[in-house]
């Protein structure tokens, strides 16, 4: 080890003897200046942030409709404007060339009219990057959305109801529809209703739980008013698809000469505990038109494992003939169909 160490020391000393005359001739100051120049050149060529190109697409939230004539400004972190504001073209686009890179900037988006809200969003370009930033503009609605209950339990693939209390604080009527985000994206059943100005109303929003592929599952997300960010956070725990039974499974009746109507009951049951499901029955078929009455015996109660849903069915009056049809019982977890045949 000592011989190796001595050999290295000798080589270093030999190298120093060779470069020392050159250093003495040029001078340490000039060498230091050359190093600084080389470092600066390296930074200019390889490390200096290169301006980028920022393309902005301004559309309406949810509809994706381009918003023409919208003013778009690029803002520094100190609040100063970078260059001139741009105005969106027929495709809702605006373009910023030579935009600063590697630092956080803000986009200030001001709509051309009062139909949409002004919006600020942050953006950071990498050195030399060309990027398209999409800005979704909310409709300028003054809404308040609340929910008394936000946690639910149902069956996988079943629907559940979120009761939303919505206040329209604005001066114009609003056509309200609700959409889902996160775990409920695409799972809100469409339903549109008008909410008058300066009024409050309750909207029962039907949401389908994730299917879960035969297993228990859960989901979290938001239910919000379409075209706005106003909404509530919701969660659901969905057990494997529940077992629902309907009795009887069909209605077949031959009426005697002194009979003109049929009266009976339909009973819907669910096996799984801790579920609250909706259920309703209706008759279909041309022969049963105007001759079927189905009454919910306990209309204010949900279908649960310990509380079946009962429906009283009255069919008739019938003259002599053959009367086929169906009764469809709709539940939160799917439909059950009873075939009906009345003969007199």
C-alpha positions as CSV (number, residue, x, y, z in Angstrom):
1,X,0.0,0.0,0.0
2,X,2.8,2.4,0.8
3,X,4.5,1.8,-2.5
4,X,1.3,2.5,-4.3
5,X,0.7,5.7,-2.3
6,X,4.3,6.9,-3.0
7,X,3.8,6.3,-6.7
8,X,0.6,8.4,-6.8
9,X,2.3,11.3,-5.0
10,X,5.2,11.1,-7.5
11,X,2.8,11.4,-10.4
12,X,1.0,14.4,-8.9
13,X,4.3,16.1,-8.3
14,X,5.4,15.4,-11.8
15,X,2.1,16.8,-13.2
16,X,2.5,19.9,-11.1
17,X,6.0,20.5,-12.4
18,X,4.7,20.3,-16.0
19,X,1.7,22.8,-15.6
20,X,3.4,25.2,-13.2
21,X,5.4,27.0,-15.9
22,X,2.2,27.5,-18.0
23,X,0.3,28.8,-15.0
24,X,3.1,31.2,-14.1
25,X,3.2,32.4,-17.7
26,X,-0.5,33.0,-18.1
27,X,-1.4,34.0,-14.6
28,X,-3.9,32.7,-12.1
29,X,-6.3,35.6,-12.7
30,X,-6.6,34.9,-16.4
31,X,-7.3,31.2,-15.8
32,X,-10.0,32.1,-13.2
33,X,-11.5,34.5,-15.8
34,X,-11.5,31.8,-18.4
35,X,-13.3,29.4,-16.0
36,X,-16.0,32.0,-15.3
37,X,-16.5,32.6,-19.1
38,X,-16.8,28.9,-19.7
39,X,-19.3,28.5,-16.9
40,X,-21.3,31.4,-18.2
41,X,-21.3,30.0,-21.7
42,X,-22.4,26.6,-20.4
43,X,-25.3,28.3,-18.5
44,X,-26.4,30.3,-21.6
45,X,-26.3,27.3,-23.8
46,X,-27.6,24.5,-21.6
47,X,-29.2,25.9,-18.4
48,X,-30.8,29.3,-19.1
49,X,-34.6,29.0,-19.2
50,X,-35.8,29.3,-22.8
51,X,-39.2,31.1,-23.3
52,X,-42.1,28.8,-24.2
53,X,-45.4,29.0,-26.1
54,X,-48.6,29.0,-24.2
55,X,-51.8,28.2,-26.1
56,X,-55.0,28.8,-24.1
57,X,-58.4,27.2,-24.9
58,X,-61.4,28.8,-23.1
59,X,-64.5,26.7,-23.0
60,X,-67.7,26.5,-21.0
61,X,-67.6,24.0,-18.1
62,X,-69.4,20.7,-19.0
63,X,-70.6,21.7,-22.4
64,X,-67.1,22.3,-23.8
65,X,-68.6,25.1,-26.0
66,X,-65.7,27.5,-27.1
67,X,-66.1,31.0,-25.6
68,X,-65.3,33.6,-28.3
69,X,-63.9,37.1,-27.4
70,X,-62.8,36.2,-23.9
71,X,-59.9,38.3,-22.6
72,X,-56.9,36.3,-21.5
73,X,-54.0,37.9,-19.6
74,X,-50.7,36.4,-18.5
75,X,-49.7,37.7,-15.0
76,X,-46.4,37.5,-13.0
77,X,-46.3,36.4,-9.4
78,X,-46.0,40.1,-8.4
79,X,-49.3,40.9,-10.1
80,X,-47.7,42.7,-13.1
81,X,-49.1,41.9,-16.6
82,X,-46.8,40.2,-19.1
83,X,-47.3,41.8,-22.5
84,X,-50.7,42.6,-24.0
85,X,-53.9,40.8,-23.2
86,X,-55.2,38.4,-25.9
87,X,-58.7,37.7,-27.1
88,X,-60.0,34.3,-27.9
89,X,-60.8,33.5,-31.6
90,X,-63.7,31.6,-33.0
91,X,-62.3,28.3,-31.5
92,X,-62.0,29.8,-28.1
93,X,-58.2,30.0,-28.4
94,X,-55.5,32.5,-27.5
95,X,-51.7,32.2,-28.0
96,X,-48.8,33.7,-26.0
97,X,-45.4,33.5,-27.7
98,X,-42.1,33.9,-25.8
99,X,-43.9,33.2,-22.5
100,X,-41.6,33.1,-19.4
101,X,-40.7,29.6,-18.3
102,X,-39.6,27.7,-15.2
103,X,-41.7,30.0,-12.9
104,X,-45.3,30.1,-11.8
105,X,-47.5,32.4,-13.7
106,X,-51.3,33.1,-13.6
107,X,-53.9,33.2,-16.3
108,X,-56.6,35.9,-15.8
109,X,-59.6,35.0,-17.9
110,X,-62.4,37.6,-18.2
111,X,-65.5,36.6,-20.1
112,X,-66.9,38.9,-22.9
113,X,-70.3,39.1,-21.1
114,X,-71.9,38.4,-17.7
115,X,-73.0,34.9,-18.5
116,X,-69.8,33.4,-17.1
117,X,-67.5,34.0,-14.1
118,X,-64.1,35.6,-14.2
119,X,-61.4,33.0,-13.5
120,X,-57.8,32.8,-12.4
121,X,-55.6,29.7,-12.9
122,X,-51.9,29.1,-12.4
123,X,-49.5,27.7,-15.0
124,X,-45.8,26.9,-15.2
125,X,-44.0,26.2,-18.4
126,X,-40.9,24.1,-18.6
127,X,-37.9,25.6,-20.5
128,X,-38.9,25.9,-24.2
129,X,-42.2,24.0,-23.6
130,X,-45.2,24.5,-25.9
131,X,-48.4,23.7,-24.1
132,X,-52.1,24.0,-24.4
133,X,-54.0,25.0,-21.2
134,X,-57.7,24.5,-21.2
135,X,-59.7,26.8,-18.9
136,X,-63.3,25.8,-18.1
137,X,-65.6,28.7,-17.3
138,X,-68.5,28.5,-14.9
139,X,-71.8,30.0,-15.6
140,X,-72.4,33.1,-13.5
141,X,-75.1,31.6,-11.3
142,X,-75.4,32.6,-7.6
143,X,-76.2,29.2,-6.1
144,X,-76.0,27.6,-2.7
145,X,-76.1,23.7,-2.6
146,X,-76.4,21.8,0.7
147,X,-77.2,18.2,1.7
148,X,-78.3,16.9,5.1
149,X,-77.0,13.4,4.3
150,X,-73.8,12.7,2.4
151,X,-72.9,9.1,3.4
152,X,-74.9,6.2,1.9
153,X,-75.1,2.4,1.8
154,X,-76.7,0.5,-1.0
155,X,-76.1,-2.5,-3.3
156,X,-73.5,-2.6,-6.0
157,X,-75.0,-1.2,-9.2
158,X,-78.1,0.0,-7.4
159,X,-79.3,3.6,-7.3
160,X,-79.5,5.8,-4.2
161,X,-81.0,9.2,-3.7
162,X,-79.1,12.4,-2.7
163,X,-81.5,15.1,-1.5
164,X,-80.0,18.5,-2.3
165,X,-81.3,21.8,-1.0
166,X,-80.5,24.4,-3.6
167,X,-81.0,28.2,-3.2
168,X,-81.0,30.4,-6.3
169,X,-79.9,33.8,-5.0
170,X,-79.8,35.3,-8.4
171,X,-82.5,37.3,-10.3
172,X,-83.1,34.8,-13.2
173,X,-84.6,31.3,-13.3
174,X,-82.1,28.5,-13.8
175,X,-82.5,25.2,-15.6
176,X,-80.8,22.9,-13.1
177,X,-79.3,19.5,-13.8
178,X,-76.7,17.6,-11.7
179,X,-73.6,15.8,-12.6
180,X,-71.0,13.6,-10.8
181,X,-67.3,14.0,-10.3
182,X,-64.7,11.6,-9.0
183,X,-66.2,8.2,-8.2
184,X,-69.6,9.3,-9.5
185,X,-68.5,10.5,-12.9
186,X,-71.2,9.4,-15.4
187,X,-73.3,7.8,-12.6
188,X,-75.8,10.6,-12.0
189,X,-79.2,10.0,-13.7
190,X,-80.2,13.0,-15.8
191,X,-83.1,15.1,-14.6
192,X,-83.7,18.8,-15.3
193,X,-85.9,21.2,-13.4
194,X,-86.3,24.9,-13.2
195,X,-85.4,26.8,-10.0
196,X,-87.0,30.3,-9.9
197,X,-85.0,33.4,-8.7
198,X,-84.7,34.1,-5.0
199,X,-86.1,30.6,-4.1
200,X,-85.0,27.4,-2.3
201,X,-86.1,23.9,-3.3
202,X,-85.1,20.3,-2.7
203,X,-83.9,18.2,-5.6
204,X,-83.9,14.4,-5.2
205,X,-80.9,13.3,-7.3
206,X,-80.6,9.7,-8.4
207,X,-77.1,8.3,-8.4
208,X,-76.0,4.8,-9.4
209,X,-73.4,3.1,-7.2
210,X,-70.4,1.4,-8.9
211,X,-71.2,-2.1,-10.1
212,X,-68.4,-3.7,-8.2
213,X,-68.2,-6.8,-10.5
214,X,-70.1,-8.9,-8.0
215,X,-68.1,-7.7,-4.9
216,X,-68.6,-5.0,-2.3
217,X,-67.2,-1.6,-3.3
218,X,-67.2,2.0,-2.3
219,X,-66.9,5.4,-4.0
220,X,-66.2,9.0,-3.1
221,X,-66.8,12.1,-5.2
222,X,-69.0,15.1,-5.7
223,X,-72.5,15.8,-6.9
224,X,-72.7,19.3,-8.4
225,X,-74.9,21.6,-10.4
226,X,-74.0,21.3,-14.1
227,X,-72.1,24.2,-15.5
228,X,-70.9,25.3,-12.0
229,X,-68.6,24.0,-9.3
230,X,-71.4,24.3,-6.7
231,X,-72.1,20.9,-5.1
232,X,-71.4,18.6,-2.2
233,X,-69.0,15.7,-1.4
234,X,-70.7,12.3,-1.2
235,X,-69.6,8.8,-0.4
236,X,-71.3,5.4,-0.8
237,X,-70.6,1.9,0.5
238,X,-72.1,-0.7,-1.9
239,X,-72.4,-4.3,-0.8
240,X,-72.5,-7.1,-3.4
241,X,-75.7,-7.0,-5.5
242,X,-78.6,-7.7,-3.1
243,X,-81.1,-10.5,-3.4
244,X,-84.6,-9.1,-4.1
245,X,-87.7,-11.2,-4.4
246,X,-91.2,-10.5,-5.7
247,X,-94.2,-12.6,-4.9
248,X,-96.2,-13.8,-6.6
249,X,-94.0,-14.2,-9.7
250,X,-97.0,-14.0,-12.0
251,X,-100.8,-13.4,-11.9
252,X,-103.0,-15.8,-13.7
253,X,-106.7,-15.7,-13.0
254,X,-109.9,-17.1,-14.6
255,X,-112.8,-15.1,-13.5
256,X,-116.2,-16.7,-13.0
257,X,-119.4,-15.5,-14.6
258,X,-120.2,-13.5,-11.5
259,X,-116.7,-11.9,-11.2
260,X,-115.5,-8.9,-13.1
261,X,-112.3,-7.9,-11.3
262,X,-109.2,-9.3,-9.6
263,X,-107.9,-8.0,-6.3
264,X,-104.5,-9.2,-4.9
265,X,-101.2,-8.1,-3.4
266,X,-97.6,-7.9,-4.5
267,X,-94.8,-8.3,-1.9
268,X,-91.2,-7.2,-2.5
269,X,-88.5,-8.3,-0.1
270,X,-84.7,-7.8,0.2
271,X,-82.5,-10.2,2.1
272,X,-79.5,-8.0,3.0
273,X,-79.5,-5.9,6.2
274,X,-78.8,-2.1,6.4
275,X,-80.1,-1.3,3.0
276,X,-82.9,1.3,2.2
277,X,-84.2,0.8,-1.4
278,X,-86.9,2.5,-3.4
279,X,-89.6,0.3,-5.0
280,X,-92.7,1.0,-7.1
281,X,-94.9,-1.1,-9.4
282,X,-96.8,-0.3,-12.6
283,X,-98.9,-2.2,-15.1
284,X,-98.2,-2.2,-18.8
285,X,-99.9,-3.7,-21.8
286,X,-102.7,-2.5,-24.1
287,X,-105.2,-5.0,-22.8
288,X,-104.7,-3.7,-19.2
289,X,-104.9,0.0,-20.1
290,X,-107.4,1.7,-17.9
291,X,-108.1,-1.5,-16.0
292,X,-105.1,-1.6,-13.5
293,X,-104.8,0.2,-10.2
294,X,-101.7,-0.4,-8.0
295,X,-101.5,1.2,-4.6
296,X,-98.4,1.4,-2.3
297,X,-99.6,0.2,1.1
298,X,-96.7,1.9,2.9
299,X,-95.7,4.8,0.6
300,X,-93.5,6.6,3.1
301,X,-91.3,3.7,3.9
302,X,-88.3,2.3,2.1
303,X,-87.7,-1.3,1.2
304,X,-85.5,-2.9,4.0
305,X,-84.8,-6.4,5.2
306,X,-87.3,-6.1,8.0
307,X,-89.9,-4.0,6.1
308,X,-91.1,-5.5,2.8
309,X,-92.9,-3.2,0.3
310,X,-96.6,-4.2,-0.2
311,X,-98.7,-3.2,-3.1
312,X,-102.5,-3.7,-3.5
313,X,-103.4,-4.7,-7.1
314,X,-106.9,-4.2,-8.6
315,X,-107.5,-5.4,-12.2
316,X,-110.8,-4.8,-13.9
317,X,-113.6,-4.6,-14.6
318,X,-113.4,-7.1,-17.4
319,X,-115.9,-8.3,-20.0
320,X,-115.6,-11.7,-21.5
321,X,-112.3,-12.1,-23.2
322,X,-108.5,-12.7,-22.8
323,X,-106.4,-9.9,-21.1
324,X,-102.6,-10.4,-21.1
325,X,-100.1,-7.8,-19.8
326,X,-97.3,-7.3,-17.3
327,X,-96.6,-5.6,-14.0
328,X,-93.2,-4.2,-13.7
329,X,-91.8,-3.6,-10.2
330,X,-88.9,-1.2,-10.3
331,X,-86.4,-1.1,-7.4
332,X,-83.2,0.8,-6.8
333,X,-81.4,-2.4,-7.8
334,X,-83.2,-3.3,-11.0
335,X,-86.7,-4.3,-12.2
336,X,-88.8,-7.4,-11.7
337,X,-91.5,-8.4,-14.2
338,X,-94.7,-10.3,-13.4
339,X,-96.6,-11.7,-16.3
340,X,-100.4,-11.1,-16.0
341,X,-103.2,-13.1,-17.7
342,X,-106.8,-12.5,-16.9
343,X,-109.4,-14.6,-18.6
344,X,-113.2,-14.3,-18.3
